[in-house]
Amino acid sequence: MSQFSFEYPLLLLLLLLFIACSKWCKERSRAIFFPHVNTLISKDTGKSSVLTWLKWVGIVSAIVALASPILTKNYVNSKKEGRDIVLVIDSSDSMRQMGFDPKDPYKNKFDVVKEVVGDFIKKRKNDRIAMVTFADVAFIASPLTFEKEFLSNITEMQQLGMAGKRTAINDALVQAYNLLSKSKAKSKIVILLTDGRDNVSKIPLPDVKHMIEKRDIKLYTIGIGGARDYDGKYLRELAKAGKGQAYAARSAAMLSNIYDEINKLEVTVLDDKKIVAHTYLYIYPLFLAIFSLLLFIYYRNSKGV
């Protein structure tokens, strides 16, 4: 928002001095170098009204210029340090299991996951997000994008059976890390969600762990369902290698809380800097003052006043 003010507002009091002099100061002698300066403070009796206007426009404009009018504009420059996040979602056959959400026991795990993930995506306003879906094979459902509406639509379109029935967690992680290989973001994150045990990956666990440890990418793992549904030790090893955390969710509410916690842990950095811009306007009243006083002198000499 712009604000108008004067840099030296006290100089405006000079107007009172000129007004007082116009009434009470008497003309004593003519100036040697500027023979008309005495008319700026003397009474205007018997003089042209045009001269009076020119004189006072010049005086007021000159004093306003001295007071230095400025236009101040404040605005905030936000530097946003967003993150690159890859969501790795299990779509194997075990995700058909119902009862994960007590409020809707007929809803399967995969539908619950899509709702929770969709909510997480909407909260990450300044980040790029990608999605990898896996079962027998792992495929990139969406590349890294800022388009949250597009990504939400992609999430809703995911179906069980699209990638097979079994579980290839290691292969999915390789896909996720490859997605982030060319990322220039300062913070890169992978969030793995599964309810099963790896039983079909082509890439062995030691190779995957080595890749995770080598890369500067934080890994969160989430196991959903009962303790026997997934390999908790395996997920904890992966999270430790990725300098992240391992979570367990036995219900839809717990899963939602886990994504909320990750959302709080990975807060996007906002560096807000307040910038004040000053526009100096003294040149305009100064120009008007000079122009008015020049006209005053010309008009006075031409009329012989």
Secondary structure, DSSP 8 states (H G I E B T S, - for coil): -EEEEESSGGGGGHHHHHHHHHHH-------SS-TTGGGGTS--TTS-HHHHHHHHHHHHHHHHHHT-EEEEEEEEEEEEE--EEEEEEE-SGGGG-B-SSTTSTTSBHHHHHHHHHHHHHHH-TTSEEEEEEESSSEEEEEEEES-HHHHHHHHHH--TTTT-SS--HHHHHHHHHHHTTT---S-EEEEEEESS---S-SS-HHHHHHHHHHS--EEEEEEES-TTTS-HHHHHHHHHHTTS-EEEESSHHHHHHHHHHHHHHT--EEEEEEEEEEEE-THHHHHHHHHHHHHHHHHHHHHT-
